[in-house]
Amino acid sequence: MLIALVVVFFYPYVIYPVVLYLIVRRRQHPTRLAGESACPTVALVISALNEEGVIAQKLANCLELDYPRGRLRIVVISDGSTDRTAEVARRFAGEAVEIIEQTARRGKLANLNEILPRRTEEILVLSDANVMYRADAVRKLVRRFQDPEVGCVSGKVILTDSAPALDQPTAGYYSLEWFLQAAASSIYSMAGADGAMYALRRELFRPCPAGTLIEDFAIPMAVIGQGKRVVHEPEAVGWERGPSSLREEFRRKARIAAGAAQALLRGNGWPPLRAPAGFWFVFVSHKLLRWISPLIGAAIVAYAIGSSAQPLAQAILAGICGVSLLAGLQLVSRSASRWLTVPFYFLFGQIAAGWGLLRGIAGQQSVLWAKENR
């Protein structure tokens, strides 16, 4: 039993990437691209809450995108901002830029549910205010829609200026994530999207249930539920400032875990039964087992303590103590050594996810994100 728990715990982090790599080498889903000449109409929707420090830079960045004038509409939703976000954004209002001012804060999801169904553009691109796109990013996203099977496309957002304790491990984490997303896309579909940069066909958008915590998972899963694929586009590149503190990263990871628990309990986080077996494999391996890994880890610790007379249990407990010691040393020393940063980031993530799962199960996670000052 203990061995089985250990294997299941490490499977999504160690075994699954290897298995996925071997599968992808032998069988890939074809990518249908006929060039980049097709330019459907696009609404680039920016959700903004108290973003006066970056909104001018963001809109200037959007207006410099390499996409035909008249085919790209930039929509800024100021969600009850109490600073000068709307005032600054209004300076850019015109033929290409539309400003929607909400007088009271409602949350990103409520705004998307209300505004997206009213858009007439063919493609919706959802973006955060602090993410700067490479000039060709929108072109790279929308070219994937030449494949009629593709319903949603996720970009590649690179984090910059993360807190020193998080810089190296987050870079390694996202490198692995991009590989897993691309590999899953080549098999059939990835599960979820990067909320900082993703696009979908307008007719596939389905409003999320009120209170949904992670819309960048719920919206793509609804696309999959309609028989379309969600794919990763590595050439659609953007940049976003990374977490500036351990506290910010802890809250982010906990919120994702709470949203995962919410989606599973509500039922809209599960693939449709008719989804291909390949997608069920990706979902269980990449999402489900990761989400519940803190619970599996807790079961391993409890089982090992309960059978501490066994050599295997003693070895596992010693390993857990060793990882905890290395993580503690990194926290104290702020060392950049991988021997310390990797154990620290892994344990840190498990604790944050465990806390988030408990909050999600208890329904205590607010849908309103308490954003950090930029």
LINJOKA-V513958 format. One record per pair of residues at least 4 apart in sequence whose ideal C-beta (glycine too) atoms are under 6 Angstrom apart, sorted by the first residue. I is the first residue (numbers start at 1). J is the second residue. Records with the same first field share a line. If there is no record, write none. Layout:
I->J  J
This chain:
2->303
5->299  300
8->296
9->293  296  297
10->14
11->15  16
12->16  285  289  290
16->20  285
20->183
24->183  186
28->186
29->186  187  188
32->147
34->146
36->139  143
38->146
39->68  71
40->122  123  142
41->71  121  122
42->72  121  123  125
43->73  75  119  121  124
44->74  125
45->75  126
46->76  127  129
47->77  108
48->55  76  78  85  129
49->79  81  371
50->81  83
51->55  85  129
52->83  84  85  88
53->374
54->58  129  130  374
55->85  88  89  129
56->88
58->129
59->92
61->132
62->74
65->135  138
66->135  136
67->72  138
74->96  97
75->98
76->89  99
77->100  111
78->85  86  101
79->102  105  111
80->102  104  105
81->85  86
84->88
86->101
89->99
90->99
92->97
93->97  99
102->106
106->110  111
107->367  368
109->208  212  215
111->115
112->116
113->207
116->124  205
119->202
123->142  199
124->200  202
125->199
126->198
127->131  197
128->196
130->240  374
131->157  196  238  240
132->239
133->137  238
134->237
136->140
137->236  237  238
140->233  235  236
141->153  199  233  236
144->150  153  231  233
145->150
149->229
150->229  231
151->201  204  223  228
152->200  220  223  230
153->199  231  233
154->193  194  198  232
155->197  233  236  238
156->234  237
157->194  196  197  238  240
158->239
159->170  240  242
160->239  241
161->241
162->166  167  170  242  243
163->243  244  245
166->170  243  249
168->341
169->341  345
180->286
181->190  232
182->232
184->190  282
185->190  231  232
187->278
188->276  278  279
189->224  229  230  279
190->230  232
191->282  283  287
192->217  220
193->198  216  220
194->198
195->216
196->240
197->238
200->204  223
204->223  226
206->222
208->212  215  218
211->367
212->218
213->258  259  262  365
214->259
215->219
218->268
220->230
223->228  230
225->272
243->248  249
244->248
246->250
248->372
250->352
253->349  352  353
254->352  355  356
257->353  356  357
258->356  359  360  365
260->291
261->357  360  361
262->360
263->268  269
264->269
271->275  279  280  283
275->279
281->285
282->286
283->287
284->288
293->297
294->350  353  354
297->350
299->303
304->313  316  317
307->313
308->313
323->343
326->340  343
327->343  344  347
329->333  340
330->335  340  341  344
335->340
338->342
341->345
344->348
349->353
359->364  365
360->365
